[in-house]
């Protein structure tokens, strides 16, 4: 059985406890955080230590290739997983952390790239349907409508720059 760990790939954190168990069992796994890093790198392709304005040209090029090659690869993978899951979620009938992570990726991409995402969503209808399904879950819907939900901003992983949203 293949497992997927959705956690920061560059720090141990709480994910290390799960990684140790998977490694000891000899389980095959990958992480969704590779996609999160690629999203961040659209506006900080050289380094996180420079401001976006200091790497604008590189960001435009990184964003071009992100939308042409990387994002389609990832979201089409999830599209296939959803098509083969036998249920409304990635692994079937039960919601998992992976579904919540994919929900957040769609939310963030809609914030950071509203024009591009609107055009791209028709290519991944199952991913979009999963997003809508998660958003309608009573506790998630209540959380999203509450003050506890921290809004997107120009300081997070998902940042909006008009010139990158071609």
N, CA and C atoms as an extended XYZ file, in Angstrom:
498
Properties=species:S:1:pos:R:3:atomname:S:1:resname:S:1:resid:I:1 pbc="F F F"
N         0.843       -1.177        0.000 N   UNK     1
C         0.000        0.000        0.000 CA  UNK     1
C         0.895        1.249        0.000 C   UNK     1
N         0.536        2.228       -0.784 N   UNK     2
C         1.297        3.468       -0.872 CA  UNK     2
C         0.688        4.507        0.065 C   UNK     2
N         1.536        5.240        0.766 N   UNK     3
C         1.094        6.289        1.670 CA  UNK     3
C         1.615        7.622        1.168 C   UNK     3
N         0.862        8.675        1.448 N   UNK     4
C         1.305       10.012        1.099 CA  UNK     4
C         1.299       10.861        2.356 C   UNK     4
N         2.445       11.447        2.655 N   UNK     5
C         2.589       12.306        3.823 CA  UNK     5
C         2.511       13.746        3.353 C   UNK     5
N         1.584       14.492        3.869 N   UNK     6
C         1.388       15.883        3.507 CA  UNK     6
C         1.874       16.746        4.665 C   UNK     6
N         3.150       17.128        4.597 N   UNK     7
C         3.777       17.895        5.669 CA  UNK     7
C         4.992       18.604        5.093 C   UNK     7
N         5.525       19.583        5.810 N   UNK     8
C         6.691       20.339        5.363 CA  UNK     8
C         7.857       19.400        5.087 C   UNK     8
N         8.428       19.443        3.884 N   UNK     9
C         9.503       18.510        3.544 CA  UNK     9
C        10.878       18.927        4.054 C   UNK     9
N        11.017       20.160        4.541 N   UNK    10
C        12.339       20.642        4.934 CA  UNK    10
C        12.548       20.723        6.441 C   UNK    10
N        11.539       20.398        7.232 N   UNK    11
C        11.697       20.383        8.690 CA  UNK    11
C        11.154       19.073        9.237 C   UNK    11
N        11.678       18.673       10.405 N   UNK    12
C        11.171       17.435       10.999 CA  UNK    12
C         9.770       17.644       11.541 C   UNK    12
N         9.604       18.540       12.486 N   UNK    13
C         8.301       18.834       13.062 CA  UNK    13
C         7.515       17.589       13.444 C   UNK    13
N         6.215       17.732       13.499 N   UNK    14
C         5.343       16.604       13.845 CA  UNK    14
C         5.347       15.529       12.763 C   UNK    14
N         5.680       15.909       11.545 N   UNK    15
C         5.711       14.943       10.462 CA  UNK    15
C         6.769       13.867       10.633 C   UNK    15
N         7.820       14.171       11.389 N   UNK    16
C         8.896       13.201       11.545 CA  UNK    16
C         8.432       11.934       12.256 C   UNK    16
N         7.484       12.063       13.157 N   UNK    17
C         6.959       10.887       13.850 CA  UNK    17
C         6.292        9.932       12.855 C   UNK    17
N         5.567       10.507       11.908 N   UNK    18
C         4.911        9.701       10.881 CA  UNK    18
C         5.945        9.146        9.910 C   UNK    18
N         6.929        9.982        9.516 N   UNK    19
C         7.967        9.519        8.603 CA  UNK    19
C         8.714        8.312        9.172 C   UNK    19
N         9.033        8.368       10.463 N   UNK    20
C         9.749        7.255       11.100 CA  UNK    20
C         8.942        5.960       11.007 C   UNK    20
N         7.646        6.061       11.266 N   UNK    21
C         6.794        4.863       11.194 CA  UNK    21
C         6.741        4.324        9.764 C   UNK    21
N         6.607        5.214        8.788 N   UNK    22
C         6.547        4.791        7.392 CA  UNK    22
C         7.882        4.187        6.941 C   UNK    22
N         8.982        4.803        7.355 N   UNK    23
C        10.296        4.282        6.988 CA  UNK    23
C        10.538        2.913        7.609 C   UNK    23
N        10.181        2.757        8.880 N   UNK    24
C        10.395        1.475        9.545 CA  UNK    24
C         9.563        0.366        8.896 C   UNK    24
N         8.388        0.727        8.410 N   UNK    25
C         7.518       -0.258        7.765 CA  UNK    25
C         7.931       -0.516        6.315 C   UNK    25
N         8.877        0.272        5.813 N   UNK    26
C         9.291        0.107        4.427 CA  UNK    26
C         8.247        0.597        3.448 C   UNK    26
N         7.391        1.510        3.896 N   UNK    27
C         6.291        2.018        3.066 CA  UNK    27
C         6.810        3.053        2.066 C   UNK    27
N         6.206        3.070        0.896 N   UNK    28
C         6.501        4.040       -0.144 CA  UNK    28
C         5.608        5.254        0.097 C   UNK    28
N         6.178        6.489        0.135 N   UNK    29
C         5.367        7.687        0.354 CA  UNK    29
C         6.023        8.891       -0.369 C   UNK    29
N         5.172        9.877       -0.659 N   UNK    30
C         5.550       11.213       -1.161 CA  UNK    30
C         4.761       12.266       -0.397 C   UNK    30
N         5.058       13.612       -0.630 N   UNK    31
C         4.347       14.660        0.098 CA  UNK    31
C         3.717       15.673       -0.849 C   UNK    31
N         2.588       16.285       -0.412 N   UNK    32
C         1.920       17.344       -1.175 CA  UNK    32
C         2.651       18.674       -0.998 C   UNK    32
N         3.516       18.730       -0.002 N   UNK    33
C         4.199       19.992        0.266 CA  UNK    33
C         5.163       20.376       -0.848 C   UNK    33
N         5.538       19.433       -1.702 N   UNK    34
C         6.334       19.807       -2.867 CA  UNK    34
C         5.582       20.846       -3.696 C   UNK    34
N         4.289       20.674       -3.825 N   UNK    35
C         3.468       21.630       -4.558 CA  UNK    35
C         3.408       22.969       -3.829 C   UNK    35
N         3.296       22.944       -2.524 N   UNK    36
C         3.249       24.180       -1.736 CA  UNK    36
C         4.537       24.979       -1.931 C   UNK    36
N         5.658       24.302       -1.943 N   UNK    37
C         6.943       24.974       -2.167 CA  UNK    37
C         6.963       25.613       -3.559 C   UNK    37
N         6.486       24.894       -4.557 N   UNK    38
C         6.458       25.446       -5.918 CA  UNK    38
C         5.571       26.682       -6.003 C   UNK    38
N         4.456       26.676       -5.277 N   UNK    39
C         3.560       27.839       -5.267 CA  UNK    39
C         4.289       29.030       -4.660 C   UNK    39
N         4.935       28.817       -3.525 N   UNK    40
C         5.692       29.889       -2.872 CA  UNK    40
C         6.781       30.425       -3.799 C   UNK    40
N         7.433       29.519       -4.500 N   UNK    41
C         8.558       29.922       -5.340 CA  UNK    41
C         8.160       30.696       -6.585 C   UNK    41
N         6.856       30.795       -6.878 N   UNK    42
C         6.460       31.649       -8.002 CA  UNK    42
C         6.780       33.099       -7.697 C   UNK    42
N         6.683       33.508       -6.453 N   UNK    43
C         6.986       34.899       -6.110 CA  UNK    43
C         8.321       35.069       -5.401 C   UNK    43
N         8.977       33.977       -5.053 N   UNK    44
C        10.317       34.018       -4.464 CA  UNK    44
C        11.187       32.927       -5.094 C   UNK    44
N        11.411       32.987       -6.404 N   UNK    45
C        12.124       31.898       -7.072 CA  UNK    45
C        13.621       31.837       -6.780 C   UNK    45
N        14.204       32.950       -6.424 N   UNK    46
C        15.646       32.971       -6.158 CA  UNK    46
C        15.913       32.623       -4.698 C   UNK    46
N        15.262       33.358       -3.800 N   UNK    47
C        15.414       33.126       -2.363 CA  UNK    47
C        14.327       33.856       -1.596 C   UNK    47
N        13.979       33.317       -0.452 N   UNK    48
C        13.006       33.966        0.419 CA  UNK    48
C        13.583       35.167        1.138 C   UNK    48
N        14.881       35.353        1.022 N   UNK    49
C        15.534       36.476        1.705 CA  UNK    49
C        15.465       37.769        0.918 C   UNK    49
N        15.114       37.680       -0.363 N   UNK    50
C        14.938       38.876       -1.175 CA  UNK    50
C        13.456       39.194       -1.282 C   UNK    50
N        13.128       40.473       -1.367 N   UNK    51
C        11.753       40.867       -1.599 CA  UNK    51
C        11.341       40.484       -3.016 C   UNK    51
N        10.047       40.346       -3.214 N   UNK    52
C         9.525       40.022       -4.546 CA  UNK    52
C        10.044       41.012       -5.585 C   UNK    52
N        10.028       42.294       -5.229 N   UNK    53
C        10.447       43.336       -6.162 CA  UNK    53
C        11.901       43.164       -6.608 C   UNK    53
N        12.717       42.502       -5.822 N   UNK    54
C        14.116       42.283       -6.158 CA  UNK    54
C        14.325       41.062       -7.066 C   UNK    54
N        13.259       40.305       -7.283 N   UNK    55
C        13.368       39.107       -8.128 CA  UNK    55
C        12.174       38.989       -9.077 C   UNK    55
N        11.641       40.143       -9.425 N   UNK    56
C        10.435       40.200      -10.261 CA  UNK    56
C        10.598       39.476      -11.600 C   UNK    56
N        11.685       39.695      -12.298 N   UNK    57
C        11.881       39.044      -13.603 CA  UNK    57
C        11.932       37.527      -13.444 C   UNK    57
N        12.650       37.067      -12.442 N   UNK    58
C        12.731       35.619      -12.197 CA  UNK    58
C        11.373       35.067      -11.791 C   UNK    58
N        10.606       35.861      -11.049 N   UNK    59
C         9.273       35.420      -10.622 CA  UNK    59
C         8.343       35.253      -11.819 C   UNK    59
N         8.425       36.151      -12.763 N   UNK    60
C         7.599       36.023      -13.969 CA  UNK    60
C         7.930       34.738      -14.728 C   UNK    60
N         9.216       34.441      -14.850 N   UNK    61
C         9.628       33.222      -15.540 CA  UNK    61
C         9.216       31.978      -14.747 C   UNK    61
N         9.417       32.004      -13.437 N   UNK    62
C         9.033       30.864      -12.593 CA  UNK    62
C         7.538       30.616      -12.662 C   UNK    62
N         6.759       31.679      -12.654 N   UNK    63
C         5.299       31.555      -12.722 CA  UNK    63
C         4.868       30.983      -14.065 C   UNK    63
N         5.513       31.414      -15.119 N   UNK    64
C         5.200       30.892      -16.459 CA  UNK    64
C         5.362       29.378      -16.489 C   UNK    64
N         6.475       28.885      -15.994 N   UNK    65
C         6.733       27.447      -16.028 CA  UNK    65
C         5.912       26.692      -14.988 C   UNK    65
N         5.611       27.343      -13.880 N   UNK    66
C         4.740       26.738      -12.874 CA  UNK    66
C         3.373       26.427      -13.480 C   UNK    66
N         2.787       27.374      -14.182 N   UNK    67
C         1.460       27.183      -14.772 CA  UNK    67
C         1.492       26.297      -16.009 C   UNK    67
N         2.590       26.301      -16.733 N   UNK    68
C         2.681       25.489      -17.940 CA  UNK    68
C         2.961       24.011      -17.629 C   UNK    68
N         3.818       23.754      -16.646 N   UNK    69
C         4.263       22.375      -16.406 CA  UNK    69
C         3.964       21.820      -15.018 C   UNK    69
N         4.310       22.559      -14.001 N   UNK    70
C         4.267       21.988      -12.656 CA  UNK    70
C         2.855       21.840      -12.103 C   UNK    70
N         2.085       22.913      -12.087 N   UNK    71
C         0.738       22.818      -11.537 CA  UNK    71
C        -0.127       21.814      -12.295 C   UNK    71
N        -0.121       21.818      -13.623 N   UNK    72
C        -0.924       20.800      -14.316 CA  UNK    72
C        -0.529       19.377      -13.912 C   UNK    72
N         0.750       19.125      -13.758 N   UNK    73
C         1.202       17.787      -13.376 CA  UNK    73
C         0.610       17.378      -12.031 C   UNK    73
N         0.695       18.255      -11.041 N   UNK    74
C         0.195       17.943       -9.711 CA  UNK    74
C        -1.325       17.806       -9.689 C   UNK    74
N        -2.028       18.796      -10.214 N   UNK    75
C        -3.492       18.765      -10.111 CA  UNK    75
C        -4.106       17.686      -10.997 C   UNK    75
N        -3.486       17.364      -12.114 N   UNK    76
C        -3.996       16.244      -12.916 CA  UNK    76
C        -3.765       14.918      -12.204 C   UNK    76
N        -2.696       14.828      -11.431 N   UNK    77
C        -2.475       13.638      -10.610 CA  UNK    77
C        -3.627       13.479       -9.612 C   UNK    77
N        -3.953       14.554       -8.914 N   UNK    78
C        -5.058       14.488       -7.955 CA  UNK    78
C        -6.386       14.241       -8.645 C   UNK    78
N        -6.529       14.753       -9.840 N   UNK    79
C        -7.731       14.507      -10.643 CA  UNK    79
C        -7.879       13.000      -10.901 C   UNK    79
N        -6.769       12.344      -11.266 N   UNK    80
C        -6.791       10.895      -11.497 CA  UNK    80
C        -7.078       10.123      -10.210 C   UNK    80
N        -6.457       10.535       -9.122 N   UNK    81
C        -6.692        9.864       -7.836 CA  UNK    81
C        -8.166        9.951       -7.474 C   UNK    81
N        -8.752       11.128       -7.621 N   UNK    82
C       -10.174       11.285       -7.319 CA  UNK    82
C       -11.040       10.431       -8.242 C   UNK    82
N       -10.668       10.331       -9.485 N   UNK    83
C       -11.423        9.516      -10.430 CA  UNK    83
C       -11.370        8.033      -10.116 C   UNK    83
N       -10.297        7.599       -9.475 N   UNK    84
C       -10.121        6.180       -9.148 CA  UNK    84
C       -10.450        5.840       -7.700 C   UNK    84
N       -10.835        6.822       -6.904 N   UNK    85
C       -10.991        6.599       -5.465 CA  UNK    85
C       -12.248        5.817       -5.084 C   UNK    85
N       -13.244        5.824       -5.944 N   UNK    86
C       -14.484        5.125       -5.618 CA  UNK    86
C       -15.365        5.879       -4.647 C   UNK    86
N       -15.059        7.111       -4.399 N   UNK    87
C       -15.862        7.916       -3.477 CA  UNK    87
C       -15.629        9.392       -3.716 C   UNK    87
N       -16.157       10.238       -2.849 N   UNK    88
C       -16.044       11.677       -3.050 CA  UNK    88
C       -14.707       12.281       -2.625 C   UNK    88
N       -13.868       11.487       -1.950 N   UNK    89
C       -12.598       12.005       -1.438 CA  UNK    89
C       -11.423       11.255       -2.050 C   UNK    89
N       -10.229       11.700       -1.775 N   UNK    90
C        -9.031       11.136       -2.394 CA  UNK    90
C        -8.862        9.640       -2.155 C   UNK    90
N        -9.236        9.173       -0.962 N   UNK    91
C        -9.099        7.736       -0.717 CA  UNK    91
C       -10.448        7.039       -0.649 C   UNK    91
N       -11.485        7.693       -1.103 N   UNK    92
C       -12.794        7.052       -1.146 CA  UNK    92
C       -13.851        7.824       -0.396 C   UNK    92
N       -14.442        7.152        0.583 N   UNK    93
C       -15.607        7.710        1.267 CA  UNK    93
C       -15.273        8.568        2.478 C   UNK    93
N       -14.017        8.539        2.950 N   UNK    94
C       -13.654        9.280        4.158 CA  UNK    94
C       -12.762       10.468        3.851 C   UNK    94
N       -13.074       11.581        4.485 N   UNK    95
C       -12.247       12.772        4.391 CA  UNK    95
C       -10.932       12.520        5.115 C   UNK    95
N        -9.826       12.966        4.517 N   UNK    96
C        -8.517       12.851        5.149 CA  UNK    96
C        -7.827       14.207        5.158 C   UNK    96
N        -6.691       14.221        5.813 N   UNK    97
C        -5.849       15.406        5.845 CA  UNK    97
C        -5.452       15.821        4.423 C   UNK    97
N        -5.277       14.852        3.553 N   UNK    98
C        -4.912       15.145        2.166 CA  UNK    98
C        -6.015       15.945        1.468 C   UNK    98
N        -7.266       15.610        1.722 N   UNK    99
C        -8.389       16.350        1.134 CA  UNK    99
C        -8.397       17.792        1.639 C   UNK    99
N        -8.151       17.957        2.928 N   UNK   100
C        -8.110       19.298        3.506 CA  UNK   100
C        -6.940       20.098        2.924 C   UNK   100
N        -5.816       19.431        2.717 N   UNK   101
C        -4.653       20.100        2.122 CA  UNK   101
C        -4.948       20.541        0.694 C   UNK   101
N        -5.580       19.677       -0.074 N   UNK   102
C        -5.920       20.022       -1.455 CA  UNK   102
C        -6.939       21.162       -1.492 C   UNK   102
N        -7.876       21.156       -0.561 N   UNK   103
C        -8.820       22.269       -0.426 CA  UNK   103
C        -8.053       23.584       -0.248 C   UNK   103
N        -7.091       23.589        0.669 N   UNK   104
C        -6.328       24.806        0.959 CA  UNK   104
C        -5.490       25.240       -0.235 C   UNK   104
N        -4.973       24.299       -0.985 N   UNK   105
C        -4.213       24.648       -2.186 CA  UNK   105
C        -5.109       25.358       -3.197 C   UNK   105
N        -6.307       24.855       -3.408 N   UNK   106
C        -7.238       25.522       -4.329 CA  UNK   106
C        -7.601       26.907       -3.801 C   UNK   106
N        -7.882       27.009       -2.516 N   UNK   107
C        -8.201       28.317       -1.912 CA  UNK   107
C        -7.069       29.308       -2.162 C   UNK   107
N        -5.847       28.860       -1.869 N   UNK   108
C        -4.689       29.738       -2.013 CA  UNK   108
C        -4.425       30.137       -3.446 C   UNK   108
N        -4.560       29.198       -4.368 N   UNK   109
C        -4.356       29.519       -5.776 CA  UNK   109
C        -5.414       30.494       -6.278 C   UNK   109
N        -6.628       30.360       -5.773 N   UNK   110
C        -7.687       31.309       -6.162 CA  UNK   110
C        -7.365       32.713       -5.661 C   UNK   110
N        -6.716       32.810       -4.519 N   UNK   111
C        -6.318       34.117       -3.990 CA  UNK   111
C        -5.134       34.680       -4.780 C   UNK   111
N        -4.098       33.869       -4.955 N   UNK   112
C        -2.864       34.350       -5.564 CA  UNK   112
C        -2.961       34.553       -7.075 C   UNK   112
N        -3.768       33.734       -7.721 N   UNK   113
C        -3.871       33.761       -9.190 CA  UNK   113
C        -5.339       33.675       -9.614 C   UNK   113
N        -6.171       34.653       -9.277 N   UNK   114
C        -7.602       34.520       -9.565 CA  UNK   114
C        -7.927       34.340      -11.051 C   UNK   114
N        -7.278       35.078      -11.934 N   UNK   115
C        -7.562       34.945      -13.372 CA  UNK   115
C        -7.082       33.605      -13.912 C   UNK   115
N        -5.849       33.269      -13.614 N   UNK   116
C        -5.291       32.005      -14.111 CA  UNK   116
C        -6.077       30.813      -13.569 C   UNK   116
N        -6.414       30.870      -12.295 N   UNK   117
C        -7.105       29.740      -11.681 CA  UNK   117
C        -8.499       29.574      -12.272 C   UNK   117
N        -9.177       30.678      -12.545 N   UNK   118
C       -10.512       30.591      -13.141 CA  UNK   118
C       -10.464       29.854      -14.470 C   UNK   118
N        -9.437       30.125      -15.279 N   UNK   119
C        -9.280       29.435      -16.566 CA  UNK   119
C        -8.867       27.976      -16.372 C   UNK   119
N        -7.999       27.722      -15.400 N   UNK   120
C        -7.445       26.388      -15.215 CA  UNK   120
C        -8.428       25.407      -14.586 C   UNK   120
N        -9.328       25.896      -13.765 N   UNK   121
C       -10.224       25.010      -13.012 CA  UNK   121
C       -11.052       24.090      -13.891 C   UNK   121
N       -11.394       24.512      -15.081 N   UNK   122
C       -12.201       23.636      -15.942 CA  UNK   122
C       -11.434       22.391      -16.368 C   UNK   122
N       -10.100       22.409      -16.223 N   UNK   123
C        -9.275       21.250      -16.570 CA  UNK   123
C        -9.220       20.218      -15.436 C   UNK   123
N        -9.646       20.622      -14.237 N   UNK   124
C        -9.580       19.710      -13.079 CA  UNK   124
C       -10.914       19.740      -12.312 C   UNK   124
N       -12.001       19.307      -12.954 N   UNK   125
C       -13.325       19.417      -12.328 CA  UNK   125
C       -13.468       18.603      -11.034 C   UNK   125
N       -12.797       17.472      -10.941 N   UNK   126
C       -12.896       16.675       -9.715 CA  UNK   126
C       -12.219       17.380       -8.542 C   UNK   126
N       -11.092       18.013       -8.812 N   UNK   127
C       -10.404       18.764       -7.761 CA  UNK   127
C       -11.275       19.921       -7.289 C   UNK   127
N       -11.901       20.615       -8.234 N   UNK   128
C       -12.790       21.727       -7.880 CA  UNK   128
C       -13.997       21.217       -7.097 C   UNK   128
N       -14.561       20.091       -7.508 N   UNK   129
C       -15.705       19.514       -6.790 CA  UNK   129
C       -15.301       19.102       -5.382 C   UNK   129
N       -14.100       18.557       -5.228 N   UNK   130
C       -13.608       18.219       -3.886 CA  UNK   130
C       -13.517       19.476       -3.037 C   UNK   130
N       -12.973       20.535       -3.614 N   UNK   131
C       -12.875       21.809       -2.891 CA  UNK   131
C       -14.247       22.264       -2.402 C   UNK   131
N       -15.227       22.229       -3.283 N   UNK   132
C       -16.577       22.669       -2.919 CA  UNK   132
C       -17.181       21.759       -1.849 C   UNK   132
N       -16.935       20.471       -1.964 N   UNK   133
C       -17.452       19.504       -0.988 CA  UNK   133
C       -16.853       19.762        0.396 C   UNK   133
N       -15.560       20.005        0.444 N   UNK   134
C       -14.905       20.294        1.731 CA  UNK   134
C       -15.439       21.603        2.306 C   UNK   134
N       -15.599       22.613        1.466 N   UNK   135
C       -16.080       23.922        1.936 CA  UNK   135
C       -17.476       23.843        2.545 C   UNK   135
N       -18.274       22.873        2.103 N   UNK   136
C       -19.647       22.733        2.601 CA  UNK   136
C       -19.757       21.884        3.862 C   UNK   136
N       -18.674       21.253        4.277 N   UNK   137
C       -18.730       20.470        5.516 CA  UNK   137
C       -19.058       21.432        6.650 C   UNK   137
N       -20.020       21.109        7.499 N   UNK   138
C       -20.507       22.069        8.501 CA  UNK   138
C       -19.424       22.734        9.348 C   UNK   138
N       -18.500       21.976        9.865 N   UNK   139
C       -17.469       22.582       10.726 CA  UNK   139
C       -16.475       23.411        9.920 C   UNK   139
N       -16.174       22.964        8.719 N   UNK   140
C       -15.275       23.741        7.863 CA  UNK   140
C       -15.961       25.037        7.439 C   UNK   140
N       -17.218       24.948        7.038 N   UNK   141
C       -17.959       26.143        6.631 CA  UNK   141
C       -18.038       27.148        7.780 C   UNK   141
N       -18.287       26.659        8.986 N   UNK   142
C       -18.347       27.543       10.157 CA  UNK   142
C       -16.984       28.186       10.410 C   UNK   142
N       -15.931       27.396       10.288 N   UNK   143
C       -14.584       27.936       10.491 CA  UNK   143
C       -14.251       28.988        9.442 C   UNK   143
N       -14.558       28.704        8.190 N   UNK   144
C       -14.254       29.648        7.114 CA  UNK   144
C       -14.987       30.967        7.290 C   UNK   144
N       -16.173       30.916        7.887 N   UNK   145
C       -16.968       32.123        8.099 CA  UNK   145
C       -16.611       32.837        9.403 C   UNK   145
N       -15.757       32.231       10.206 N   UNK   146
C       -15.439       32.793       11.521 CA  UNK   146
C       -14.240       33.725       11.474 C   UNK   146
N       -14.030       34.409       12.590 N   UNK   147
C       -12.850       35.265       12.738 CA  UNK   147
C       -11.587       34.441       12.964 C   UNK   147
N       -11.754       33.181       13.270 N   UNK   148
C       -10.587       32.310       13.488 CA  UNK   148
C        -9.828       32.056       12.190 C   UNK   148
N       -10.508       32.111       11.075 N   UNK   149
C        -9.871       31.895        9.773 CA  UNK   149
C        -9.036       33.120        9.442 C   UNK   149
N        -7.749       32.945        9.413 N   UNK   150
C        -6.836       34.036        9.096 CA  UNK   150
C        -6.915       34.298        7.592 C   UNK   150
N        -7.157       35.537        7.206 N   UNK   151
C        -7.280       35.809        5.767 CA  UNK   151
C        -5.934       35.708        5.054 C   UNK   151
N        -5.985       35.454        3.758 N   UNK   152
C        -4.780       35.481        2.949 CA  UNK   152
C        -4.217       36.890        2.970 C   UNK   152
N        -2.909       37.005        2.795 N   UNK   153
C        -2.263       38.317        2.797 CA  UNK   153
C        -0.996       38.262        1.958 C   UNK   153
N        -0.329       39.363        1.883 N   UNK   154
C         0.923       39.435        1.130 CA  UNK   154
C         2.118       38.933        1.943 C   UNK   154
N         1.855       38.269        3.047 N   UNK   155
C         2.941       37.766        3.889 CA  UNK   155
C         2.952       36.255        3.987 C   UNK   155
N         2.061       35.593        3.313 N   UNK   156
C         1.981       34.142        3.426 CA  UNK   156
C         2.549       33.427        2.210 C   UNK   156
N         2.262       32.159        2.136 N   UNK   157
C         2.702       31.343        1.006 CA  UNK   157
C         2.030       31.822       -0.271 C   UNK   157
N         0.742       32.140       -0.165 N   UNK   158
C        -0.046       32.572       -1.320 CA  UNK   158
C        -0.096       34.089       -1.324 C   UNK   158
N         0.520       34.697       -2.318 N   UNK   159
C         0.553       36.154       -2.429 CA  UNK   159
C         0.070       36.561       -3.814 C   UNK   159
N        -0.691       37.637       -3.871 N   UNK   160
C        -1.214       38.103       -5.147 CA  UNK   160
C        -0.318       39.205       -5.692 C   UNK   160
N         0.159       38.994       -6.909 N   UNK   161
C         0.890       40.016       -7.656 CA  UNK   161
C         0.249       40.070       -9.035 C   UNK   161
N        -0.360       41.201       -9.347 N   UNK   162
C        -1.115       41.339      -10.580 CA  UNK   162
C        -0.323       40.897      -11.804 C   UNK   162
N         0.958       41.251      -11.851 N   UNK   163
C         1.752       40.917      -13.037 CA  UNK   163
C         2.043       39.419      -13.181 C   UNK   163
N         1.811       38.635      -12.131 N   UNK   164
C         1.991       37.192      -12.225 CA  UNK   164
C         0.695       36.466      -12.586 C   UNK   164
N        -0.403       37.182      -12.529 N   UNK   165
C        -1.713       36.576      -12.785 CA  UNK   165
C        -2.170       36.867      -14.203 C   UNK   165
N        -1.359       36.472      -15.189 N   UNK   166
C        -1.574       36.781      -16.598 CA  UNK   166
C        -2.790       36.291      -17.229 C   UNK   166
